[in-house]
């Protein structure tokens, strides 16, 4: 990023942001003047993302999202570097299995929940105690359309994202009035993470969407920017579906 606006004074933590949706969210928040801390498992990829986004306003902390020590380190480093944590975007997620839920290895299911749900709760707790409890802010959980509808072959992922939708409700109720908590439920977004759902058949996959295309990370970045802005000050406990209209096809023969 070669040119950035004046600083907004706000700071965000974005998990799982070395690429894909998280990276798109980071771009959107930086574009309005925020400073951000991004996380990811791969240290080299994270360093590259920091350099590309702009190391003067971005820091990166590598680690596994479900690791409580990593969560604590992320919040601590952010407070040290920027002095505040106004916004948290819980984007880190995993889906290591593709197949019927009837045959799902329960240890895999536990891993999915640890990464997709428990890590989001851990980060929310830590940002709450470090800054938001006394100063306010906003949290955005990246859920999924799979969490609000049946999701064949990615059932464990869908169930974990349904849990994230409910986690959003619980946090929104408990953290009010100072902290607003919402979630975003994307349909298929063109990322490496979702490649198995469209790779080699993108035109066919996109044809079922009323808006005639799959999502891109900036679609979700824009939604996250809105939900962490003053324009959404009276919105909390909601799940914003960003799906290119695909749910409009439900029940249509």
C-alpha positions in Angstrom: 0.0 0.0 0.0 1.7 3.2 -1.2 -0.6 5.9 0.1 -2.6 5.8 3.3 -5.0 8.3 4.8 -4.5 10.2 8.0 -4.7 8.1 11.1 -8.1 7.5 12.5 -6.8 6.9 16.0 -8.4 3.5 16.1 -6.6 0.1 16.4 -7.8 -3.4 15.3 -6.6 -6.9 15.8 -7.5 -9.2 12.9 -6.8 -12.9 13.3 -5.9 -15.1 10.3 -5.0 -12.2 8.2 -1.9 -13.1 6.3 -4.1 -13.7 3.2 -7.7 -14.2 2.1 -10.6 -12.6 4.0 -8.5 -11.5 6.9 -6.1 -9.7 4.6 -9.1 -8.0 2.8 -10.3 -6.8 6.2 -6.9 -5.4 7.0 -6.8 -3.5 3.7 -10.3 -2.0 4.4 -9.4 -0.9 7.9 -6.1 0.6 6.9 -7.8 2.4 4.0 -9.8 4.4 6.6 -6.8 5.2 8.7 -6.7 2.5 11.4 -3.6 0.8 12.6 -3.8 -3.0 12.8 -2.2 -6.1 14.2 -2.6 -9.2 12.0 -2.0 -12.8 13.0 -1.4 -16.0 11.2 0.3 -19.4 11.6 3.0 -19.0 8.9 5.6 -16.4 10.1 7.1 -15.9 6.6 3.6 -15.2 5.0 2.8 -12.9 7.9 6.0 -10.9 7.5 5.3 -10.6 3.8 1.7 -9.4 4.5 3.0 -6.8 7.0 5.5 -5.4 4.5 2.9 -5.3 1.7 0.2 -3.6 3.9 2.7 -1.1 5.4 4.9 -1.8 8.4 4.5 1.8 9.6 0.9 1.0 10.6 0.8 -2.8 10.8 2.4 -5.4 13.1 2.2 -9.1 12.9 2.2 -11.8 15.6 2.6 -15.4 14.4 1.0 -18.3 16.2 -1.9 -20.7 16.4 -5.2 -19.0 17.1 -6.4 -21.5 19.7 -3.2 -21.2 21.7 -4.0 -19.0 24.7 -0.4 -17.9 25.1 -0.5 -16.7 21.5 -3.8 -14.8 22.2 -2.2 -13.1 25.2 0.9 -12.2 23.2 -1.2 -10.7 20.4 -3.1 -8.4 22.7 0.0 -7.5 24.7 2.0 -6.7 21.6 -0.8 -4.6 20.2 -1.1 -2.6 23.4 2.6 -2.1 23.5 2.8 -0.9 19.9 -0.4 1.1 19.7 -1.7 1.7 23.2 -5.3 0.5 22.6 -7.4 -2.2 20.9 -10.7 -0.7 19.7 -11.7 -3.5 17.3 -11.3 -7.2 17.1 -12.1 -9.2 13.9 -12.1 -13.0 14.6 -11.3 -14.4 11.2 -9.0 -17.3 12.0 -10.6 -20.6 11.0 -9.9 -24.1 9.7 -11.8 -26.8 7.8 -9.4 -29.8 7.5 -12.0 -32.3 6.4 -14.4 -32.7 3.5 -17.1 -35.4 3.7 -20.2 -36.7 5.4 -20.6 -35.7 9.0 -21.7 -39.3 9.8 -18.1 -40.4 9.3 -16.4 -37.5 10.9 -13.5 -38.2 13.2 -14.4 -36.6 16.5 -10.8 -35.5 17.1 -11.1 -33.5 13.9 -14.3 -32.0 15.1 -12.6 -30.9 18.3 -9.8 -29.3 16.3 -12.4 -27.4 14.2 -14.1 -26.1 17.3 -10.9 -25.2 19.1 -9.8 -23.0 16.1 -13.1 -21.6 14.9 -15.0 -21.0 18.1 -12.8 -21.3 21.3 -10.1 -19.1 19.8 -12.7 -16.4 19.0 -13.9 -16.5 22.6 -10.4 -16.3 23.9 -9.5 -13.3 21.8 -12.7 -11.6 22.8 -12.1 -12.2 26.5 -8.5 -10.8 26.3 -9.4 -7.7 24.2 -12.3 -7.0 26.6 -10.1 -7.1 29.7 -7.2 -5.3 28.1 -9.1 -2.3 26.7 -12.7 -2.6 25.6 -14.3 -3.1 29.0 -13.3 0.4 30.0 -13.1 2.1 26.6 -15.6 0.5 24.3 -15.1 -0.8 20.8 -16.5 -3.4 18.4 -16.0 -7.1 17.7 -16.8 -8.8 14.3 -16.8 -12.6 14.1 -16.4 -14.0 10.6 -19.0 -16.8 10.6 -20.3 -18.4 7.4 -23.4 -19.1 5.4 -22.6 -22.7 6.3 -23.5 -21.7 9.9 -27.1 -20.7 9.1 -28.0 -23.3 6.5 -27.2 -27.0 5.8 -23.7 -27.4 4.5 -23.1 -30.9 2.9 -19.6 -32.2 3.1 -18.4 -29.4 5.4 -20.7 -30.2 8.3 -18.2 -29.8 11.1 -17.2 -26.4 9.8 -20.9 -25.4 9.5 -21.7 -26.5 13.0 -18.7 -24.5 14.3 -19.8 -21.4 12.5 -23.4 -21.8 13.9 -21.7 -21.8 17.3 -19.9 -18.6 16.3 -23.2 -16.9 15.4 -24.5 -17.8 18.9 -21.3 -16.7 20.5 -21.9 -13.4 18.8 -25.3 -13.1 20.5 -23.9 -14.0 23.9 -21.0 -11.5 23.7 -23.3 -8.8 22.3 -25.6 -9.2 25.3 -22.8 -9.3 27.9 -20.5 -6.7 26.5 -23.2 -4.0 25.9 -23.5 -1.1 26.0 -19.8 -0.3 25.5 -18.9 -2.9 23.0 -20.9 -3.9 20.0 -20.5 -7.5 18.7 -21.7 -8.7 15.3 -20.9 -11.4 12.8 -20.6 -11.7 9.0 -21.8 -14.8 7.2 -20.2 -15.0 3.8 -21.0 -17.4 1.0 -18.1 -18.7 -1.1 -15.3 -16.2 -1.3 -12.4 -16.6 -3.7 -9.6 -17.5 -1.3 -7.1 -20.4 -1.0 -9.1 -21.5 2.0 -12.3 -22.0 -0.1 -10.6 -23.2 -3.3 -11.9 -26.7 -3.1 -15.5 -25.3 -3.4 -14.9 -23.6 -6.8 -11.5 -24.4 -8.2 -11.7 -25.7 -11.8 -15.5 -24.9 -11.9 -15.7 -21.2 -11.0 -18.1 -20.2 -13.8 -20.4 -23.1 -12.9 -20.3 -22.2 -9.1 -20.9 -18.5 -9.8 -23.9 -19.2 -12.1 -26.1 -20.1 -9.1 -25.5 -16.7 -7.6 -28.1 -14.0 -8.5 -25.2 -11.5 -8.6 -23.4 -13.8 -11.0 -20.1 -14.0 -9.2 -18.3 -15.4 -6.2 -17.2 -13.2 -3.4 -13.8 -11.6 -3.1 -12.0 -10.6 0.2 -12.8 -6.9 -0.3 -16.6 -7.7 -0.1 -16.1 -8.9 3.4 -13.5 -6.2 4.2 -16.1 -3.6 3.4 -18.7 -5.2 5.6 -16.3 -5.5 8.5 -15.3 -1.8 8.1 -19.0 -0.9 8.3 -19.6 -3.0 11.4 -16.6 -1.4 13.2 -17.5 2.2 12.2 -19.7 4.9 13.7 -22.3 4.3 11.0 -23.2 1.0 12.7 -23.4 2.4 16.2 -26.9 1.1 16.8 -26.2 -2.4 15.5 -25.2 -5.2 17.8 -25.9 -9.0 18.0 -26.6 -9.3 14.3 -25.3 -11.6 11.6 -24.9 -9.8 8.3 -25.2 -12.2 5.4 -22.9 -11.3 2.5 -23.7 -13.9 -0.1 -24.2 -12.5 -3.6 -27.9 -13.3 -3.2 -27.5 -17.1 -3.0 -30.0 -17.5 -0.2 -32.6 -16.1 -2.5 -32.6 -19.4 -4.3 -33.7 -21.4 -1.2 -36.9 -23.2 -1.9 -37.0 -22.3 -5.6 -37.6 -25.3 -7.8 
